[in-house]
Amino acid sequence: MDFLLEQIETLNLITRLQASVIDELFLMLGLYMTDEDIQALPAIKKINEAAKLKADLKLE
């Protein structure tokens, strides 16, 4: 396999693993905070901004 393709696949795996962790942490937050409190967190605002940017690119 081409070296560049291997690097891209590895970066894709890293991104998917990180996204999985973020999803798990978000679910854990839901056990201790209201949805309103969670949505007010700066980190969640950044996650939502990233999701909007991705959606605007129509990558999915």
C-alpha positions in Angstrom: 0.0 0.0 0.0 1.2 3.5 -0.7 2.8 5.3 2.2 0.5 8.4 1.9 -2.6 6.2 1.8 -1.4 4.4 5.0 -0.9 7.7 6.7 -4.4 8.9 5.7 -6.0 5.7 6.9 -4.1 6.0 10.2 -5.2 9.6 10.7 -8.8 8.6 9.9 -8.6 5.9 12.6 -7.2 8.4 15.1 -10.1 10.8 14.3 -12.7 8.0 14.7 -11.2 6.9 18.0 -11.2 10.5 19.3 -14.8 11.0 18.2 -15.8 7.8 20.0 -14.2 9.1 23.2 -16.0 12.5 22.8 -19.3 10.6 22.3 -18.7 8.6 25.5 -17.8 11.6 27.5 -20.8 13.5 26.3 -23.1 10.6 27.4 -21.4 10.6 30.8 -22.0 14.4 31.2 -25.7 13.7 30.6 -25.7 11.7 33.8 -24.7 14.7 35.9 -25.8 17.8 34.1 -28.9 19.1 32.4 -29.0 19.4 28.6 -29.1 23.2 29.1 -26.0 23.1 31.3 -24.2 20.9 28.8 -25.0 23.1 25.8 -23.6 26.1 27.7 -20.2 24.5 28.1 -17.5 26.1 25.9 -16.2 22.7 24.8 -19.6 21.7 23.6 -20.0 24.9 21.7 -16.7 24.1 19.9 -17.9 20.6 19.1 -21.2 21.9 17.7 -19.3 24.5 15.6 -17.0 21.8 14.2 -20.1 19.6 13.4 -21.6 22.6 11.5 -18.5 23.2 9.5 -18.3 19.5 8.6 -22.0 19.5 7.6 -21.4 22.6 5.4 -18.6 20.7 3.6 -21.1 17.9 2.9 -18.5 15.2 3.7 -21.1 12.7 4.8 
